[in-house]
Amino acid sequence: MSIVEQLRRGRRGLEMPAEIRLAGGESLRCTRVLRLLPGKRAVMAAQWKGLPVLAKLMPDTASGRRNMRRELAGYRLLKDAKIMTPDLLLAGRCDGRGHILLFEFLQQAQRLGELWRNHAGHQLDIATASVRLLASLHRQGCRHTDPHFDNFLLAGAQPVVVDVASVERRPRTEYGAWQRQNLAYFLAQFAPLQRKMFLDSLAANYAQAAADDKLDHAIGKAWRRRKSRYLKKCFRECSDFSTHTSWRRVSVWKRAEQCDDLASFLQDPDAWVNKGERLKDGNSATVVRLSLGGRFVVIKRNNIKHIGHCLQRCLRATRSRINWRNAHLLQFNGIATPEPIAFMETRWGPFRLRGYYVCAFNESPSAAKKYSLQQPTAQELAWFEELFTAMRMARIYHGDLKASNLFVTDKGISLVDLDSMKECSAKTNMRGLLQKDRRRFLDNWKDKPEQLKVFAGIFSES
């Protein structure tokens, strides 16, 4: 089956390497898939006439033809505005049932998202480059409707726009509503603490936006919209997650973690729990560590203690579902937690029974273990302060800040045991809840006066 036909049929994986016959009789050799939207578009690294190229393949359907027109229109807009984007080398048909675009492949360029995640020391430069690029687009009367960090590259010091289909013409007006909304949509993909450096760079690179007193409100609105979509996405079938729903069980897992062991676990979770190393064996929960697909994971099973407990909880969300949602909420807010892999509920129709939550095993020591005999370093104290500031800004109440639920990694503090965690509304008394978290955290050190003294100033009373 040709690669065009695979795309048309909505396959979630394309067989690589693959040959595509272009309309002129030339051959294109595709080596790897960079992005795939099943049934709609595939972006691939390829070889053409001995040159490395980036190929965008679309099926010959109404949506495919529409996407082709949008790609060409966006490319022309960027060229007219003299904003850097990879050169278009070929636009045409392939294999009789597909449309293809070949762009220059910028081998030395890196995605801003990768640079941001992997080079913490250069984040201010990256923030400045992205703000400057958005300002340039807006001044030319253009906007990028999906200004995701990974849709921008950095070639040397020069920012480059990709995903040209998302570039559209807007009225050439002074800074106003559409520029504010587009900038807010871009900034809303960053957690509040990360966002500060972007806002600080506005004065030098986008003066009109820096003086906009409505920008903060627009960012907050875009942030809440993105968060709502993200938390819904982690429960449905999509490019990142797979789901299964039947009368007897509901399960969701990360598509990237799919393996034979995970499939076996989802079929018979108790068998896997029984052979794991017990970390906790209580009436309400059993926690084990084991190897799943070649990596160590933690499985937390929520137990049914008795028939009354079953009746009390059978119509409520299981703790596994709560853990899954809260882990993704923390990640969305830039707060570290072990990578969530899957959750599963056993059911009888609408009635929920046991729940199972699977996450990566954290090999770092807990705060209880690490600080039993030593004081936290200045860097570790800064990490704790950053964690609690991020939780306050995100209006997150953990509910059980035992020292054993805080892990000290080489990059910061990671939160576990998310059963009691809550995201509070604007009407909630956050001050009271923060004081509860503060008291529970400091109770860890009541028998260790030296540790208590250094930790006491971490929580803000505000």
C-alpha positions as CSV (number, residue, x, y, z in Angstrom):
1,M,0.0,0.0,0.0
2,S,1.4,3.4,-1.0
3,I,2.2,6.0,1.7
4,V,-0.6,8.2,0.2
5,E,-3.1,5.5,0.6
6,Q,-1.9,4.9,4.2
7,L,-2.5,8.5,5.0
8,R,-5.9,8.6,3.3
9,R,-7.0,5.6,5.4
10,G,-6.1,7.4,8.6
11,R,-3.3,5.2,9.8
12,R,-1.5,6.4,12.9
13,G,1.8,5.1,11.7
14,L,3.3,5.3,8.2
15,E,5.8,2.7,7.0
16,M,9.2,4.2,6.6
17,P,11.3,4.4,4.5
18,A,8.9,4.9,1.6
19,E,9.1,6.0,-2.0
20,I,6.7,8.6,-3.5
21,R,6.3,9.0,-7.2
22,L,5.9,12.7,-8.1
23,A,3.8,13.9,-11.0
24,G,6.8,14.6,-13.2
25,G,8.0,11.1,-12.8
26,E,10.7,11.9,-10.2
27,S,11.0,9.9,-7.1
28,L,11.0,11.2,-3.5
29,R,12.4,9.0,-0.7
30,C,10.9,9.6,2.7
31,T,13.0,8.6,5.6
32,R,11.1,9.5,8.8
33,V,7.8,11.0,9.9
34,L,8.1,14.3,11.8
35,R,4.4,14.9,12.3
36,L,1.3,13.0,11.4
37,L,-2.4,14.0,11.4
38,P,-4.1,10.8,10.3
39,G,-6.2,11.3,7.2
40,K,-5.1,14.9,6.9
41,R,-1.4,15.6,6.6
42,A,2.0,14.0,7.1
43,V,5.2,16.0,7.5
44,M,8.4,14.0,6.7
45,A,12.1,14.3,6.2
46,A,13.0,13.2,2.7
47,Q,15.6,13.1,-0.1
48,W,14.9,14.7,-3.5
49,K,17.5,15.0,-6.2
50,G,20.2,14.2,-3.7
51,L,19.0,17.1,-1.4
52,P,17.5,16.8,2.1
53,V,14.0,18.3,2.0
54,L,10.9,18.6,4.2
55,A,7.9,17.1,2.6
56,K,4.3,17.9,3.4
57,L,1.9,15.3,2.0
58,M,-1.9,15.8,1.8
59,P,-4.5,13.5,0.3
60,D,-6.5,14.6,-2.7
61,T,-9.7,15.4,-0.7
62,A,-11.6,18.6,-0.1
63,S,-9.7,19.2,3.1
64,G,-6.4,18.3,1.5
65,R,-6.9,20.7,-1.3
66,R,-8.0,23.4,1.2
67,N,-4.8,22.8,3.2
68,M,-2.7,23.0,0.1
69,R,-4.2,26.4,-0.7
70,R,-3.6,27.6,2.8
71,E,0.0,26.5,2.7
72,L,0.7,28.4,-0.5
73,A,-1.1,31.5,0.7
74,G,0.7,31.6,4.0
75,Y,4.1,31.0,2.3
76,R,3.5,34.0,0.0
77,L,2.4,36.2,2.9
78,L,5.7,35.4,4.7
79,K,7.8,36.1,1.7
80,D,6.0,39.4,1.0
81,A,6.6,40.4,4.6
82,K,10.3,39.4,4.4
83,I,9.9,37.1,7.4
84,M,12.2,34.1,7.2
85,T,10.6,30.7,6.3
86,P,12.1,27.7,4.5
87,D,12.1,28.1,0.7
88,L,9.4,26.2,-1.3
89,L,11.1,24.0,-3.8
90,L,8.1,22.1,-5.3
91,A,4.3,22.2,-5.2
92,G,2.4,19.5,-7.1
93,R,0.7,16.2,-7.1
94,C,2.0,12.7,-6.4
95,D,0.9,9.2,-7.0
96,G,-2.3,10.5,-8.6
97,R,-4.2,10.8,-5.3
98,G,-2.1,13.2,-3.2
99,H,-0.7,16.7,-3.0
100,I,2.8,17.4,-2.0
101,L,5.0,20.4,-1.0
102,L,8.7,20.2,-0.7
103,F,10.5,22.8,1.4
104,E,14.2,23.5,2.1
105,F,15.3,21.4,5.1
106,L,17.2,23.7,7.5
107,Q,19.5,21.0,9.0
108,Q,21.2,23.3,11.5
109,A,17.9,25.0,12.7
110,Q,16.4,23.9,16.0
111,R,12.8,24.2,17.3
112,L,12.4,26.9,19.9
113,G,10.5,24.4,22.0
114,E,13.5,22.0,22.1
115,L,15.9,24.9,22.9
116,W,13.6,26.1,25.6
117,R,13.3,22.7,27.3
118,N,17.0,21.7,27.0
119,H,18.9,24.9,27.4
120,A,17.6,26.6,30.6
121,G,20.5,29.1,30.6
122,H,19.3,30.5,27.2
123,Q,15.6,30.8,27.9
124,L,15.7,34.6,28.1
125,D,17.3,34.8,24.6
126,I,14.7,32.4,23.3
127,A,11.8,34.4,24.8
128,T,13.2,37.6,23.3
129,A,13.5,36.0,19.8
130,S,10.0,34.6,19.9
131,V,8.5,38.0,21.0
132,R,10.4,39.8,18.4
133,L,9.1,37.4,15.7
134,L,5.5,37.8,16.8
135,A,5.9,41.6,16.8
136,S,7.3,41.5,13.2
137,L,4.4,39.4,12.0
138,H,1.9,41.8,13.6
139,R,3.5,44.8,12.2
140,Q,3.1,43.3,8.7
141,G,-0.6,42.6,9.3
142,C,-0.1,38.9,9.7
143,R,-0.8,36.5,12.5
144,H,0.1,32.9,13.1
145,T,-3.1,31.2,14.3
146,D,-1.2,28.4,16.0
147,P,1.8,30.2,17.5
148,H,3.1,27.1,19.3
149,F,6.7,27.2,20.3
150,D,7.5,24.2,18.1
151,N,6.2,26.1,15.0
152,F,9.1,28.4,15.3
153,L,12.8,27.6,14.6
154,L,16.0,29.3,15.3
155,A,18.6,29.2,12.5
156,G,21.7,30.8,14.1
157,A,20.2,34.0,15.6
158,Q,17.4,34.2,13.1
159,P,13.9,33.1,14.0
160,V,12.1,31.1,11.3
161,V,8.4,30.4,10.9
162,V,7.1,27.0,9.9
163,D,3.6,25.6,9.6
164,V,2.9,28.4,7.1
165,A,-0.7,27.2,6.6
166,S,-1.4,28.9,9.9
167,V,-0.3,32.3,8.7
168,E,-3.1,34.6,7.6
169,R,-3.6,38.2,6.6
170,R,-5.2,40.6,9.0
171,P,-6.2,44.3,8.6
172,R,-3.1,46.5,8.7
173,T,-4.1,48.4,11.8
174,E,-2.2,49.8,14.8
175,Y,-1.8,47.5,17.7
176,G,-5.3,46.4,18.8
177,A,-7.6,43.5,19.6
178,W,-6.4,40.8,17.2
179,Q,-2.7,41.4,18.0
180,R,-3.5,41.3,21.8
181,Q,-5.4,38.0,21.4
182,N,-2.7,36.4,19.2
183,L,0.0,37.4,21.7
184,A,-2.1,36.2,24.6
185,Y,-2.7,32.8,22.9
186,F,1.1,32.4,22.5
187,L,1.9,33.4,26.1
188,A,-0.8,31.2,27.5
189,Q,1.1,28.1,26.6
190,F,3.6,28.9,29.4
191,A,3.1,28.5,33.1
192,P,2.9,31.7,35.1
193,L,6.4,31.6,36.4
194,Q,7.8,30.9,32.9
195,R,5.7,33.7,31.4
196,K,7.4,36.4,33.4
197,M,10.5,36.5,31.2
198,F,8.4,36.9,28.1
199,L,6.5,39.8,29.6
200,D,9.8,41.4,30.7
201,S,11.1,41.3,27.2
202,L,8.0,43.1,25.7
203,A,9.3,46.6,26.6
204,A,12.4,46.3,24.4
205,N,10.8,44.2,21.6
206,Y,7.1,44.9,21.5
207,A,6.5,48.3,23.1
208,Q,2.8,48.5,22.2
209,A,2.0,45.2,23.9
210,A,4.1,46.2,27.0
211,A,1.8,49.3,27.4
212,D,-1.4,47.3,27.0
213,D,-3.3,47.1,30.3
214,K,-5.7,44.6,28.8
215,L,-3.1,42.0,28.0
216,D,-3.0,40.3,31.4
217,H,-6.8,39.7,31.3
218,A,-6.5,38.3,27.7
219,I,-3.7,35.9,28.8
220,G,-5.7,34.7,31.7
221,K,-8.7,34.0,29.5
222,A,-6.6,32.2,26.9
223,W,-4.8,30.2,29.7
224,R,-8.1,28.9,31.1
225,R,-9.3,28.0,27.6
226,R,-6.1,26.0,26.9
227,K,-6.2,24.3,30.3
228,S,-9.8,23.2,29.8
229,R,-9.0,21.7,26.3
230,Y,-5.9,20.0,27.6
231,L,-7.6,18.3,30.6
232,K,-10.4,17.1,28.3
233,K,-7.9,15.8,25.8
234,C,-6.1,13.5,28.3
235,F,-9.4,11.5,28.6
236,R,-10.2,11.0,24.9
237,E,-8.8,9.2,21.9
238,C,-6.3,11.5,20.1
239,S,-2.7,11.5,18.8
240,D,-1.3,11.5,22.3
241,F,-3.7,9.1,24.1
242,S,-5.5,5.8,23.5
243,T,-8.7,4.8,25.2
244,H,-10.9,1.8,25.8
245,T,-14.4,1.8,27.2
246,S,-16.6,-1.3,27.8
247,W,-19.2,-2.5,30.4
248,R,-16.4,-3.9,32.6
249,R,-13.6,-1.4,32.3
250,V,-12.4,2.1,31.2
251,S,-8.8,2.7,30.5
252,V,-6.7,5.5,29.1
253,W,-3.0,5.4,28.3
254,K,-0.3,7.4,26.6
255,R,0.1,6.2,23.0
256,A,3.9,6.7,23.2
257,E,4.0,4.2,26.1
258,Q,2.1,1.4,24.2
259,C,3.8,-1.9,24.6
260,D,3.0,-5.6,25.1
261,D,3.5,-5.3,28.9
262,L,1.1,-2.4,29.1
263,A,-1.5,-4.2,27.1
264,S,-1.2,-7.2,29.4
265,F,-1.5,-5.1,32.4
266,L,-4.7,-3.4,31.1
267,Q,-6.2,-6.9,30.6
268,D,-5.3,-8.3,34.0
269,P,-4.1,-5.5,36.3
270,D,-4.3,-7.5,39.6
271,A,-1.9,-10.1,38.3
272,W,0.7,-7.4,37.7
273,V,0.1,-5.8,41.1
274,N,0.5,-9.1,42.8
275,K,4.0,-9.7,41.3
276,G,5.3,-6.2,42.0
277,E,7.5,-5.0,44.8
278,R,5.2,-3.7,47.6
279,L,5.9,-0.1,48.5
280,K,2.7,0.3,50.5
281,D,0.0,-2.2,51.4
282,G,-2.8,-0.5,53.2
283,N,-6.6,-1.1,53.3
284,S,-7.3,1.8,51.0
285,A,-4.4,1.5,48.6
286,T,-1.8,-0.9,47.4
287,V,1.3,0.6,45.8
288,V,3.9,-1.5,44.0
289,R,7.0,-1.0,41.8
290,L,7.7,-3.2,38.8
291,S,9.2,-3.2,35.3
292,L,6.7,-2.5,32.5
293,G,8.0,-2.4,29.0
294,G,11.7,-2.2,30.2
295,R,11.2,0.7,32.6
296,F,10.4,0.8,36.3
297,V,6.9,2.1,37.0
298,V,4.7,2.6,40.1
299,I,1.2,1.1,40.1
300,K,-1.3,2.4,42.7
301,R,-4.4,0.3,43.1
302,N,-7.3,1.8,45.1
303,N,-8.9,-1.0,47.2
304,I,-12.5,-1.5,48.1
305,K,-12.4,-2.0,51.9
306,H,-16.0,-3.3,52.4
307,I,-19.4,-3.2,50.8
308,G,-20.3,0.2,52.5
309,H,-17.1,1.7,51.1
310,C,-18.0,0.3,47.6
311,L,-21.5,1.9,47.8
312,Q,-20.0,5.2,49.0
313,R,-17.6,5.5,46.1
314,C,-19.1,3.6,43.2
315,L,-20.7,6.7,41.6
316,R,-17.8,9.0,42.2
317,A,-14.6,9.4,40.2
318,T,-12.0,6.8,41.2
319,R,-8.8,8.0,42.8
320,S,-7.0,6.7,39.8
321,R,-8.9,9.0,37.6
322,I,-8.3,11.9,40.0
323,N,-4.5,11.1,40.0
324,W,-4.4,11.0,36.2
325,R,-6.2,14.4,35.9
326,N,-4.2,16.0,38.6
327,A,-0.8,14.8,37.2
328,H,-1.7,16.4,33.9
329,L,-2.9,19.6,35.6
330,L,0.5,19.8,37.4
331,Q,2.4,19.3,34.1
332,F,0.3,21.9,32.4
333,N,1.3,24.3,35.2
334,G,4.9,23.5,34.9
335,I,5.0,21.6,38.2
336,A,7.0,18.4,38.3
337,T,5.4,15.0,39.0
338,P,6.3,11.5,37.8
339,E,5.2,11.0,34.2
340,P,1.6,9.6,34.1
341,I,1.4,6.6,31.9
342,A,-2.1,5.1,32.2
343,F,-5.1,4.7,34.4
344,M,-7.8,2.1,34.5
345,E,-11.2,1.6,36.3
346,T,-12.9,-1.7,36.7
347,R,-16.6,-1.2,36.4
348,W,-20.0,-2.8,36.3
349,G,-21.8,-0.6,33.8
350,P,-22.0,2.9,35.4
351,F,-20.7,1.7,38.8
352,R,-17.0,2.2,39.4
353,L,-15.1,-0.4,41.4
354,R,-11.3,-0.6,41.6
355,G,-9.0,2.0,40.1
356,Y,-5.4,1.6,38.9
357,Y,-3.0,4.5,38.3
358,V,0.4,3.9,36.5
359,C,3.2,6.5,36.5
360,A,7.0,6.5,36.1
361,F,9.1,5.4,39.1
362,N,10.9,8.3,40.7
363,E,14.4,7.1,41.7
364,S,15.2,10.3,43.5
365,P,15.1,10.4,47.4
366,S,12.1,11.8,49.1
367,A,12.5,14.9,51.2
368,A,11.8,12.8,54.3
369,K,14.8,10.6,53.5
370,K,17.1,13.3,52.2
371,Y,16.7,15.7,55.0
372,S,16.6,13.2,57.9
373,L,20.3,13.8,58.5
374,Q,21.2,16.9,56.5
375,Q,20.1,20.4,55.7
376,P,18.7,21.5,52.3
377,T,21.1,23.4,50.2
378,A,20.4,27.0,49.0
379,Q,19.5,25.6,45.5
380,E,17.1,23.1,47.0
381,L,15.4,25.8,49.2
382,A,15.0,27.9,46.0
383,W,13.3,24.8,44.3
384,F,10.9,24.5,47.2
385,E,10.0,28.1,47.2
386,E,9.5,28.0,43.4
387,L,7.2,24.9,43.8
388,F,5.0,26.6,46.4
389,T,4.9,29.9,44.4
390,A,3.8,28.0,41.3
391,M,1.1,26.1,43.3
392,R,-0.2,29.4,44.7
393,M,-0.3,31.1,41.3
394,A,-2.1,28.0,39.8
395,R,-4.5,27.9,42.8
396,I,-3.5,24.3,43.6
397,Y,-4.0,22.8,47.1
398,H,-2.2,19.5,47.6
399,G,-3.9,18.4,50.8
400,D,-1.2,16.0,52.1
401,L,2.3,17.6,52.0
402,K,4.1,14.8,53.8
403,A,7.8,14.9,53.3
404,S,7.5,11.4,51.7
405,N,5.3,13.0,49.0
406,L,8.0,15.4,47.9
407,F,10.9,14.1,45.9
408,V,14.1,16.0,45.5
409,T,15.4,15.5,41.9
410,D,18.4,17.0,40.2
411,K,16.1,19.5,38.5
412,G,13.7,20.5,41.2
413,I,10.9,19.1,43.5
414,S,8.5,16.5,42.3
415,L,5.0,16.0,43.8
416,V,3.4,12.6,44.3
417,D,0.2,11.2,45.9
418,L,-2.3,13.5,44.2
419,D,-5.5,11.9,45.5
420,S,-6.4,14.9,47.7
421,M,-5.1,17.6,45.4
422,K,-7.7,20.3,44.3
423,E,-7.7,23.1,41.8
424,C,-9.5,25.9,43.6
425,S,-11.9,28.3,42.0
426,A,-11.6,32.1,42.3
427,K,-14.3,32.0,45.1
428,T,-12.3,29.5,47.2
429,N,-10.5,30.8,50.3
430,M,-7.0,30.0,49.0
431,R,-5.3,31.7,52.0
432,G,-6.9,29.2,54.4
433,L,-6.0,26.2,52.2
434,L,-2.4,27.5,51.7
435,Q,-2.1,27.8,55.5
436,K,-3.2,24.1,55.8
437,D,-0.6,23.0,53.3
438,R,2.0,25.1,55.1
439,R,1.2,23.6,58.5
440,R,1.3,20.1,57.1
441,F,4.6,20.7,55.4
442,L,6.2,22.2,58.5
443,D,4.9,19.4,60.7
444,N,7.4,17.1,58.9
445,W,10.2,18.9,60.7
446,K,8.8,19.4,64.2
447,D,11.3,17.0,65.6
448,K,14.2,18.5,63.6
449,P,14.5,22.1,64.7
450,E,17.4,22.9,62.3
451,Q,15.4,21.8,59.3
452,L,12.2,23.5,60.6
453,K,14.1,26.8,61.0
454,V,15.3,26.9,57.3
455,F,12.0,25.6,55.9
456,A,9.7,28.0,57.9
457,G,10.2,30.9,55.5
458,I,9.4,29.1,52.3
459,F,5.6,29.4,52.2
460,S,4.3,32.9,51.5
461,E,1.4,34.0,53.8
462,S,-0.2,35.8,50.9
